[in-house]
């Protein structure tokens, strides 16, 4: 298995507003919350 495919489980704490936005985006896009967070982090790395 390559390092890129390796996944780690994490636990995070979000305030209620951020969690609700994440849930809404997940439902609107059909992406998992994990995928959305990963996309945001990868986009931030590009900036």
N, C-alpha and C positions, 0 to 999 in steps of 0.2 A: 504494500500500500504506500503510495507516495505521500509526502508530508502535506501536500495541498488538499488531499481528500480526507485527511485525518480531522476529526471533529472532537471538540471538548464541550461538555455540558457545563453551563454556568447559571448562577442564580443572580438576578439583579433586582434592585428596588427602584421603582419609578413612582413619581407622584401621580395622583389620580388623573389629572388633566393629560399628562403625557401618555399614561396607559390607555386612556380613552381614545386619544388620537391614534395611537398605535393599533388599537383594535379596529377603529373605523377604517384606517388605511388598509389593514389586512383584509377586511371584508370587501372594500371597494376594489382592491387590486387582485384579490385571489391569492396573494402571497402570504406565506406564514409570517408570524411576527419575527421569527429568527431570520428569515430571508430579508425582511425589511431592514432590520438592524444591521445585518451584514452589508446590504447595499449602501446604507448611510455611512457606515464606517469606511467602506471602500471609496465612496465619493469624497469623503473628507480627506483621505490620503492623497487624492489627486489635486486637491486645492492647495 
